[in-house]
C-alpha cells in the first residue's frame, strides 16, 4: 500500500458490483401490478435513515399514497400537467413527446411523495443559511440511496416530475412549509433495459463522458 493511501474497506469485486448497480439504475415507467412485500418495502425505506443531510437536519417527509382518492388525484394532476407540457412542443418533438410513457402511476402498486420540510428546526439551520436549497438537495440524496437499494432488490422506481406542486399540496392536505421534491412510483418492472427508455424513444442521448471546466 502506498504512503497516504487508505486501506480500502471494500474490495475490487464489490466496487465492480457497485459500478454495475449505478449503470443499471433506471427510471421505470412500466410496472407489473404484482404487490410488493411490505417487509421488503420497509427495509428499502430504511435507507432514508442512513442518508446524509445538511446539518443533520433530515428534512425529508415521506407520504404514502394509499387511498384510491389520493392516487386518482395525483394521476389527474399528472395528466393535466402532461397535456400542458405537450402543448409546449411542436413538430416532430411534439409527436415524439406524445408517444412517451412518462408515468407508471396507473400500474405501480406503491406510490410515495417525498417533501422537504423547509422550516425544520432539526440541524439548527447549519449549512442552510446562505443556501436553504441544501435541504432539498439532501432529500434528493436520500431518494437516490433509496433508488439504488430498490434496484439491488430488483424493484423499479419511476420519478414523476410532470406535476403541479400546489395542487398536490391541496389534494393531499400537506403543510405549507413542505415543498414537493418527488412523486415516486415503485414496483416490479416489466423489464430493465441497458439503455434509458428516453434514449430508446429517440428523445435524447446520454453523454458518454463527463465534460467539465477548470477555473
Secondary structure, DSSP 8 states (H G I E B T S, - for coil): --TT----SS-HHHHHHHHHHHHT--B---B------HHHHHHHHGGGGG---GGG---EEEEE--SHHHHHHHHHHHHHHHHHHHTT--HHHHHHHHT-----TTT-SEEEEEEEETT--TTTTTTTSS-TTHHHHHHHHHHHHHHHHHHHTTEEEEEE--S-HHHHHHHHT--TTEEEEEEEEEEEBS---SS-HHHHTTS----SS------
